[in-house]
Amino acid sequence: MAKRPVPKYDFKAFGAAIKAARTGRKESRKKVSDEMFISPRYLANIENKGQHPSLQIFFELMLRYNISVDQFHFVCMINLNSILATFPEWGQKVPPLSLFGGGEKRYHIS
């Protein structure tokens, strides 16, 4: 049986937010890595390359730096809902937005 295609979420924005919060607190990558029992290279890859963190590390970083997952995962849907609330006649013309990837799909409302 073939694997179903699953789009991968782009974690670059999350990594950038983690790095900004960490540097804002003046915490070194080594200090955070030691406290979280992960390697500094793993943290650097999450911050700089958008490497997919494990679910446990993802939640620990969110809690450590008070970062809301909503700002990354639901921003497109919130914007779409606010547009459709303002212009309900556009509802049938807007295809579903992809929350995954680096924006390879672009939709325009005509």
Disulfide bonds with the S-S distance in Angstrom:
none
